[in-house]
Amino acid sequence: MLSRSAAFAQTLENIMNKFATIALALSLTAGTAFAGGYEAPVVEAEPVVVEGNSSSDAGILVPLLLLVGIAAVASN
């Protein structure tokens, strides 16, 4: 018959062996769970084509407004 401290040591050893076995099993399966890694999905956007047939031509409109503004300031 084992003494009380020897029985406690035997129980503690059994618990530690179970814990070590579980830890080993988890560490071996964790490596395969992340084996592929992560790759972000690639989304290719189609180019947007804007056809510009505008009714007002800003190339002439802006300088005309600038001339009107200068004429208004000069008249005062």
C-alpha positions in Angstrom: 0.0 0.0 0.0 1.3 3.4 -0.9 1.7 6.2 1.6 -0.5 9.3 1.4 2.2 11.5 -0.1 3.2 8.8 -2.6 -0.4 8.4 -3.7 -0.7 12.1 -4.1 2.5 12.1 -6.2 1.2 9.3 -8.4 -2.1 11.2 -8.9 -0.2 14.4 -9.8 2.0 12.5 -12.2 -1.1 11.0 -13.9 -2.7 14.5 -14.3 0.6 15.9 -15.7 0.9 13.0 -18.2 -2.7 13.7 -19.4 -2.0 17.4 -19.7 1.2 16.8 -21.6 -0.5 14.4 -24.0 -3.3 16.9 -24.7 -0.8 19.7 -25.2 1.2 17.6 -27.7 -1.9 16.6 -29.6 -3.1 20.3 -29.8 0.3 21.5 -31.0 0.5 18.9 -33.7 -2.9 19.8 -35.1 -2.4 23.5 -34.9 0.4 23.4 -37.4 -1.7 21.9 -40.1 -4.6 24.3 -39.4 -2.6 27.3 -40.7 -0.5 25.5 -43.3 -1.9 27.3 -46.3 -1.6 30.8 -44.9 -3.8 33.8 -45.9 -3.9 35.3 -49.3 -6.1 38.4 -49.9 -8.5 38.1 -52.7 -7.7 40.1 -55.8 -10.5 42.1 -57.3 -9.8 43.5 -60.8 -11.9 46.6 -61.6 -12.9 47.3 -65.1 -11.8 50.7 -66.5 -14.5 53.4 -66.6 -14.8 55.2 -70.0 -16.4 58.7 -69.8 -17.3 60.2 -73.1 -17.3 64.0 -72.9 -19.7 65.9 -75.1 -20.4 68.7 -72.8 -22.8 71.6 -73.8 -20.6 74.2 -72.0 -17.0 74.5 -72.9 -15.0 75.4 -69.8 -12.0 76.3 -71.9 -13.6 79.5 -73.0 -16.1 80.1 -70.1 -13.5 80.5 -67.3 -11.4 83.2 -69.1 -14.6 85.1 -70.0 -15.8 85.1 -66.4 -12.3 86.2 -65.3 -12.4 89.1 -67.8 -15.9 90.2 -66.6 -14.6 90.1 -63.0 -11.5 92.2 -63.8 -13.7 94.7 -65.8 -16.1 95.0 -62.8 -13.2 95.7 -60.4 -11.6 98.2 -62.8 -14.8 100.1 -63.3 -15.0 101.1 -59.6 
